[in-house]
Amino acid sequence: MDFLKRLGLEADNAGTTTGNKTMFTKSATRIESHSPIDGKLIGAVYSTTKEEYETVVNTAAEAFKTWRKMPAPQRGEIIRQIGDALREHKEDLGKLVSLEMGKIYQEGLGEVQEMIDICDFAVGLSRQLYGLTMHSERPDHRMYEQYHPLGIVGVISAFNFPVAVWSWNAMIAAVCGDTIIWKPSEKTPLCAVACQNIIKDVLAKNDLPEGIFCMINGDREVGEWMTSDKRVPLISATGSIRMGKQVAQVVAARLGKTLLELGGNNAIIISPQADIEMAVRATVFGAVGTAGQRCTSTRRLIVHESIFDQVKDRLVSIYKNIAIGSPLEEGTLVGPLIDKQAVDMMQSALESLKDAGGELVYGGEVLQGGVYDSGTYVRPAICIAENHYQIVQDETFAPILYLIRYREMEEAMEYHNGVVQGLSSAIFTLNLREAEQFLSHAGSDCGIANVNIGTSGAEIGGAFGGEKETGGGRESGSDSWKIYMRRQTNTINWGSSLPLAQGIRFDV
Ligand code: NAD
C-alpha cells in the first residue's frame, strides 16, 4: 500500500528511536500489528531492549541540556513546523489510524486534525508560559514565580487514540523545554513509528540534537522500566484504571509526578424538558462512535420515566440503520473492535447484564461472514439496566449503552455520580435551572460537564481529564502545561536591610 510507504513504514520497523536515529535489534521481541478490519498483517516493530532503553534515556537526558536552553518561542517554531508536516501527511496518517486501530476514516482524520490543533496551540503557548508576580510583605523586595522545564517526560498511551494522545503531551511538553520518551500501546505500534517518521525531517532540517522526541516499544514490562526510572520526573499515562493504579504506585514510590488519564463511565441525563431529537442524536454519536472505544464514550443514559419509551424506541430505530463495516469505506459509521478479546469482553458483559436482571433491547451480536470474517465486528447494543449492577459500574470498552430510568432530578444526579469513574458527563435540558444545577458544586462530579452536547468529542482548548478513578490528570488546553514544568518562587531583596517574613526579629 502506497500510503504506508509514504509514511516510511516497512514490513519490519525499528521500535526504538531517539528522534533522529533508530535502533533496530532484530533479536528482540517482534510485535506484529494486524488490522482489526480484516486480521491481515500490516507490519511489525521490534520491542525495545534494556540496552536500547538505557541509550534512549541517556540521549534524552543529554538533549534536555540543549533543548531547555533554546528560548521557548524558538521551540514553538519547531512545533509549528511539526504541525505543517502533520498537515502534509494528514490523509495518510488518518488512514493508518483507521487501518491499525479500526476507527472510521473520518475519525482517523479528526485525530490527526487534533494533533495539528495542539501544535498550533503549543506554538501560541510558547510565548505564554507565564508566572505571577506578587507583592512582598517586606520592603524593597520583589517576589514572583517562574516555570522551568522539568526534564524527561514519559508518555504511555492507549490503543484507542494512537496518535493524538502523544501529541497532546509531546507538543506541550516540548514547548515547555522537556524531552519526551513515548511508549505507545503494543496494539498500535505502527501509528507511533509513522509519527516519528513524520517529525524526523523537521528535526534534521533544524539541526536539532537527537533525544528530544524519543520512542520505545513493547508491552507493560517496557512501560515499567520507565515508570520506575528516577531519571523520568513525570509519567503521563493514558489507559485503563487497572494500569493507572499500577503506574501511580510505582511512580509514587520514587516520589515522581504522574498525569493519569484513565477509564470513564460517562452518562447523559435526558430531562423531559430536553430537545429529545438532539439528545438522541448526541447519544448515538457518543455510544457507537469509535465503536464505543473512546474514554469519553456514552455508556449510561439516564432518562426521565415520562420519555423513557420514546427515547428507547427512537434509539432503536436509528441503531437499525447504522452502517457497520470496514472503517475505510465511505458511509460506514461503526468499524470493528480492536481485537477478538474485546469482542469476548463485550459478550461477557451482556451475559452479566442478563444475570443481574437487565434486558438486552437491541443488538449486541457478533457479526459474521463476508466483510465480518475477522470476527471483530459487533452490532452496538442497547440495554435496560439499573445503575447499581456491577456490570454498569464497570467500563466495558465496547458499544453497550445502558438505559436507566429516573423519576426526580435528584435521583438522576445520584445515579450519575454513583460510579467510581469521573471523566465526561452531559445533561440535555432546555430548563436553565436544571442545566445550572448540573454544572453546580452539587452537580456532575466529572472533569468534563456539558449541556446539550454529548460526552465525547472534546476540543483541545480546554483542559481534558477526569476525577475520581479516572485519575485526576489534565492535559491538552487551558493551563495543563503547568504539569510539564517545575514552578519556582523567587524573592529578591534590592534594599540594604534584611527584614524577615512574619516580622520575626533575629538580631545578630
Ligand atoms: P491499557 O491500560 O491496557 O494500556 C494502556 C497503556 O499502558 C499501554 O501502552 C500498555 O502497554 C501500558 N501499560 C499497561 N500496564 C502497564 C504498567 N503496569 N506499567 C506501565 N505501562 C503499562 O489500556 P488500553 O486497552 O490500551 O486503552 C483503553 C483504556 O484507556 C480505557 O480504559 C480507556 O478509557 C482509557 N483511555 C483513557 C483516556 C483518558 O484520557 N482518560 C484516553 C484514552 C483511553
Boltz pocket constraint, residues with backbone or C-beta under 6 A from the ligand:
constraints:
  - pocket:
      binder: B
      contacts: [[A, 156], [A, 157], [A, 158], [A, 159], [A, 160], [A, 161], [A, 183], [A, 184], [A, 185], [A, 186], [A, 218], [A, 219], [A, 220], [A, 222], [A, 223], [A, 224], [A, 227], [A, 238], [A, 239], [A, 240], [A, 241], [A, 242], [A, 243], [A, 244], [A, 246], [A, 247], [A, 260], [A, 261], [A, 262], [A, 263], [A, 264], [A, 294], [A, 295], [A, 296], [A, 395], [A, 397], [A, 423], [A, 465], [A, 466], [A, 470]]
      max_distance: 6.0
